[in-house]
Amino acid sequence: MSYQTQRPVADIIGDLFNQATSLFGKETQLMRAELSENVGRVGRGIGLLVGGAVLLIPALVILLQAATAALIENYQLASYWSALIVGGVTLIVGLILVMSGAGRLRAEELMPDRTVRQLRRDATVVKQQVGGERDIQRAA
C-alpha cells in the first residue's frame, strides 16, 4: 500500500533552497580546503627550488672550474674555449631546470578543479529539482 503525503509547494521549495544553501556552503568549504592544499603544494615547490639553488650554486661553481681545467689539461684546449664549452652546457641545463620549475607555478595548478566540477554537478541537480517542483505545481 503506497501513500503519498501532500506537502505544500512552499514547503518543498523552502526545503530545496535550504538544502541548496547548505550544499553550496559545504562546497565552499571544500573549495577553501582544495585551494589551501594547492597553495601549500606550490609553496613547498618554491621552497625546494630556493633551497636547492642555495646549496647547488657553490658546488656548481667548483665543478664548472674543475670541468674547465679538465678540458684544458686533457684536450689541450685554450682556456677560453674550455670556459665557453662548459658555460654553454651549463646554460642549457639551467634553462631546462628553470622552465621545469616555472611549469609548476602556473595559475592552472591553483585552480580547485574538483570543487568546480562538483559545483557544476550541484547546479545541474538544483536545476532538475526546480524543474521537478514546477511540474508538481502545474499538477496541483
N, C-alpha and C positions, 0 to 999 in steps of 0.2 A: 504494500500500500504506500503510495507516494503522495506526499502533500507538499505544497509549495507555500511558504509564508509570503504574504504580500507585505512588502516593506514600502514605505512611501519613497517616491523617487528622490525627494530632497535628502532623505537619509542615505540612500545609495550614493548619490553624488557627493554628499558630505564625507562619507567613508572613503570614496575614491580619492577625493582631494587630500584627506588626512593621510591615506596610505601613500599617495604620490609625494606629499611633502616629506613624510618620514623616509621614503625611499631616496629622494634626492638629497636629503640630509646625510644619509649613510653613504651615498655615492660621493658626496663632497668630502667626507672623512676619508674614504678610500683614495680619492684623488690627492688629498694632502699627504697621505702616507706614501703613495707612489712617487709624488714629486720629491718628497724628503729622501726617499730611497735613491732616486736618480741623481739628485744633487749630491748626496753623500758619495755615490759612485764616482761622479765627476771630481769631487774634492779629493778623494783618495787617488784618483788618476793624476791630478795636478801635483799632489804631494809626492807621489812616486817619481814623477818626471823631475821635479826640483831636487829631490834627494839624490836621485841617480846622477843628475847633471853635476851637482856639487862634488860628488865622490869621483866621478869619471874625468873631470877636467884635468886635475893634476896627473892622474895616471895616463891619460891620453897624451898629454904634452911629453911626458917621459918616453912613452912608447913611440911617438912620432919622431922624436930626436934619435932614438935607437934605430928606427927603420931608415931614416935618412943616412945615418952613419953606416949602416949595413950596406946600403946601395953604393955609397961612396967607396967603401973598403972592398966589397966583393965584386962589384961590377965596374969599378974604376970610372964611375960617372962623375961628372962635375957636381959640385955641391948644389949649384942652383937647379940642375936637372933632378937631382935626388929630392930636393925640397919640393919642386914642382910636382913630381910624381906622387909623393906621399901626401902633399897638401890636396891634390886633386882627388885622390881616392878617399881621403878623409872628408872632403867636401860632399862628395856623392853620398857616402854613408850617413853623414849628418843630415842632409836634406831628406833622405828616406825616413830617418827617425823623426824629424820634425813633422813631416807630412803624416806619419802614422799617429803621432801624439795629437796633432790638430784634428784628425779624423774622429778621435774620441771625444772631442769637445764641441761637436756640432749641436745645434739647438734641437735637432730631432731626437737626440739622446735624452733630452729632458722632458719630452712630451709624454704625458701619462696615457699611453696607448690603451691599456686595459680599461681604465676608467672611461675614456672616450667611447670605446666600443660598448661598454655596459650602459652608459647613459643613452646611447642611440637605441639599444635594445629596450631600455626602460621607456623611452619616449614612444617607441612603437607600441609597446604594451598599453601605455596610457591612452594613446590614440584609439587603439582597438577597444579598450574598456569604455571610453567616452562614446565611441560609435555604438557599442552594445547598449549603453544606457539610453541613447537616443531611440534605439529600436524598442526598448522597454517602454519609454514614454509614448511612442507612437501607438504601441499595442494597448496602452492603458486608456 
